[in-house]
Amino acid sequence: MYTLTVRDHFMIAHSFRGEAFGPAQRLHGATYVVDAAFRRPELDDDGLVVDIALAGQQLAAVLEALNYRNLDDLPEFEGQNTTTEFLAREIHSRLVQAIHAGDLGPGAPGCSSLEVTLRESHIAWASFEGPV
């Protein structure tokens, strides 16, 4: 299996509902380092997993919609705890949409899976991996 990974970061504010979250029920901020790992069993005709420049551009575009936002104010997340795990799946979904729209080049739909990892710190992170 071949893998190509691109990295970026974004900053958000949010709060959580539920006693399990303790003080994180109050508004707080997070800065995430995001890795998007595109995987496929065979390289495309150009010898690529995906175009690395387009992958980086699309990851940046997806994160721009979230960067410097209070996620509690975004209608698409109303009533949702925007945990690190939830955000990893959301970014995955948006990148898969970009692949199917052709925004990562003609070979990108040949990817079999995509893993998105959000690192909250050097000791804590969460991922979501799913099919393309």
Sine and cosine of phi, psi and omega as CSV:
sin_phi,cos_phi,sin_psi,cos_psi,sin_omega,cos_omega
0.00,0.00,0.77,-0.64,0.06,-1.00
-1.00,-0.06,0.56,-0.83,0.03,-1.00
-0.71,-0.71,0.70,-0.72,0.17,-0.98
-0.84,-0.55,0.78,-0.62,-0.05,-1.00
-0.85,-0.52,0.70,-0.72,0.14,-0.99
-0.87,-0.50,0.42,-0.91,-0.10,-1.00
-0.74,-0.67,0.55,-0.84,0.10,-0.99
-0.43,-0.90,-0.15,-0.99,0.04,-1.00
-0.51,-0.86,0.31,-0.95,0.09,-1.00
-0.42,-0.91,0.34,-0.94,-0.02,-1.00
-0.83,-0.56,0.68,-0.73,-0.02,-1.00
-0.66,-0.75,0.21,-0.98,0.22,-0.97
-0.84,-0.54,0.51,-0.86,0.06,-1.00
-0.15,-0.99,0.16,-0.99,0.10,-0.99
-0.66,-0.75,0.28,-0.96,-0.03,-1.00
-0.87,-0.49,0.44,-0.90,0.10,-0.99
-0.97,-0.26,0.69,-0.72,0.08,-1.00
0.88,-0.48,0.65,-0.76,-0.04,-1.00
-0.88,0.47,-0.42,0.91,0.01,-1.00
-0.86,0.52,-0.36,0.93,-0.08,-1.00
-1.00,-0.05,-0.06,1.00,0.07,-1.00
0.76,0.64,-0.77,-0.64,-0.06,-1.00
-0.92,0.39,-0.27,0.96,0.03,-1.00
-0.95,0.31,-0.04,1.00,0.13,-0.99
-0.93,0.36,-0.38,0.93,0.07,-1.00
-0.99,0.10,0.39,-0.92,0.03,-1.00
-0.85,0.53,0.75,-0.66,0.03,-1.00
-0.49,-0.87,0.20,-0.98,-0.03,-1.00
-0.93,-0.38,0.31,-0.95,0.07,-1.00
-0.54,-0.84,0.60,-0.80,0.13,-0.99
-0.88,-0.47,0.85,-0.53,-0.05,-1.00
-0.93,-0.37,0.68,-0.74,0.27,-0.96
-0.99,-0.11,0.78,-0.63,-0.12,-0.99
-0.90,-0.44,0.80,-0.60,0.13,-0.99
-0.93,-0.36,0.77,-0.64,0.10,-1.00
-0.90,-0.43,0.92,-0.39,-0.06,-1.00
-0.96,-0.29,0.94,-0.35,0.01,-1.00
-1.00,-0.02,0.74,-0.67,-0.07,-1.00
-0.79,-0.61,0.58,-0.81,0.10,-1.00
-0.41,-0.91,0.50,-0.87,-0.05,-1.00
-0.96,0.29,-0.50,0.87,0.00,-1.00
-0.72,-0.69,0.52,-0.85,0.04,-1.00
-0.95,0.30,0.41,-0.91,0.04,-1.00
-0.96,0.26,-0.07,-1.00,-0.06,-1.00
-0.89,0.45,-0.36,0.93,0.03,-1.00
-1.00,-0.07,0.04,1.00,-0.02,-1.00
0.99,0.17,0.45,0.89,-0.06,-1.00
-0.88,-0.47,0.43,-0.90,0.27,-0.96
-0.98,0.19,-0.86,0.51,0.18,-0.98
-0.54,-0.84,0.27,-0.96,0.08,-1.00
-0.92,0.40,0.89,-0.45,-0.10,-0.99
-0.89,0.46,-0.61,0.80,0.00,-1.00
-0.92,0.40,-0.71,0.71,0.02,-1.00
-0.91,0.41,-0.61,0.79,0.03,-1.00
-0.88,0.47,-0.70,0.72,0.03,-1.00
-0.90,0.44,-0.66,0.75,0.02,-1.00
-0.90,0.44,-0.67,0.74,-0.03,-1.00
-0.95,0.33,-0.61,0.80,0.08,-1.00
-0.88,0.47,-0.71,0.71,0.03,-1.00
-0.87,0.50,-0.66,0.75,0.00,-1.00
-0.90,0.43,-0.67,0.74,0.03,-1.00
-0.89,0.46,-0.70,0.72,-0.04,-1.00
-0.94,0.33,-0.51,0.86,0.01,-1.00
-0.85,0.53,-0.57,0.82,0.01,-1.00
-0.92,0.39,-0.30,0.95,-0.02,-1.00
-0.94,-0.35,-0.37,0.93,-0.15,-0.99
-0.90,0.44,0.70,-0.71,0.00,-1.00
0.85,0.52,0.54,0.84,0.02,-1.00
-0.92,-0.40,0.49,-0.87,0.24,-0.97
-1.00,0.02,0.95,-0.31,-0.08,-1.00
-0.89,0.45,-0.39,0.92,0.06,-1.00
-0.90,0.44,-0.38,0.92,-0.04,-1.00
-1.00,-0.03,-0.13,0.99,-0.06,-1.00
-1.00,0.06,0.82,-0.57,-0.05,-1.00
-0.84,0.54,-0.56,0.83,-0.04,-1.00
-0.93,0.37,-0.25,0.97,0.01,-1.00
-0.94,-0.35,0.18,0.98,-0.03,-1.00
-0.83,0.55,0.77,-0.63,0.03,-1.00
0.98,0.21,0.11,0.99,-0.07,-1.00
-0.93,-0.37,0.72,-0.69,0.19,-0.98
-0.97,0.24,0.92,-0.39,-0.07,-1.00
-1.00,0.08,0.89,0.45,0.02,-1.00
-0.92,0.40,0.22,-0.98,0.05,-1.00
-0.85,0.52,-0.66,0.75,0.01,-1.00
-0.89,0.46,-0.71,0.70,0.02,-1.00
-0.87,0.49,-0.71,0.70,-0.03,-1.00
-0.91,0.41,-0.58,0.82,0.06,-1.00
-0.87,0.49,-0.69,0.72,0.03,-1.00
-0.92,0.39,-0.63,0.77,0.00,-1.00
-0.90,0.44,-0.70,0.71,0.02,-1.00
-0.91,0.41,-0.65,0.76,0.08,-1.00
-0.83,0.56,-0.76,0.65,-0.03,-1.00
-0.86,0.51,-0.69,0.73,-0.02,-1.00
-0.93,0.37,-0.58,0.81,0.05,-1.00
-0.94,0.33,-0.61,0.79,0.06,-1.00
-0.89,0.46,-0.65,0.76,0.07,-1.00
-0.87,0.50,-0.65,0.76,0.02,-1.00
-0.91,0.42,-0.62,0.78,0.05,-1.00
-0.87,0.49,-0.76,0.65,-0.04,-1.00
-0.93,0.36,-0.38,0.92,0.06,-1.00
-0.99,0.14,-0.10,0.99,0.01,-1.00
1.00,0.05,0.16,0.99,-0.08,-1.00
-0.97,0.25,-0.18,0.98,0.05,-1.00
-0.93,-0.36,0.31,0.95,0.05,-1.00
1.00,-0.09,0.24,-0.97,-0.11,-0.99
-0.93,0.36,-0.38,0.92,-0.02,-1.00
-1.00,0.05,-0.25,0.97,-0.10,-0.99
-0.87,0.49,-0.58,0.82,0.03,-1.00
-0.88,0.47,-0.21,0.98,0.08,-1.00
-0.97,0.25,-0.12,0.99,0.07,-1.00
-0.92,0.39,0.64,-0.77,-0.01,-1.00
-1.00,-0.06,-0.48,0.88,0.00,-1.00
-0.46,-0.89,0.27,-0.96,0.03,-1.00
-0.65,-0.76,0.75,-0.66,0.09,-1.00
-0.90,-0.44,0.79,-0.61,0.05,-1.00
-0.92,-0.40,0.82,-0.57,0.00,-1.00
-0.88,-0.48,0.78,-0.62,0.08,-1.00
-0.94,-0.33,0.86,-0.51,0.01,-1.00
-0.98,-0.20,0.89,-0.45,0.05,-1.00
-0.99,0.16,-0.49,0.87,0.00,-1.00
-0.31,-0.95,-0.07,-1.00,0.03,-1.00
-0.96,0.27,-0.11,0.99,-0.02,-1.00
-0.84,-0.54,0.01,1.00,-0.04,-1.00
-0.56,-0.83,0.77,-0.64,0.05,-1.00
-0.39,-0.92,0.24,-0.97,0.03,-1.00
-0.62,-0.79,0.45,-0.89,-0.03,-1.00
-0.71,-0.71,0.37,-0.93,0.22,-0.97
-0.71,-0.71,0.77,-0.63,0.06,-1.00
-0.83,-0.56,0.71,-0.71,0.01,-1.00
-0.39,-0.92,0.12,-0.99,-0.01,-1.00
-0.94,0.34,0.36,-0.93,0.08,-1.00
-1.00,-0.08,0.00,0.00,0.00,0.00
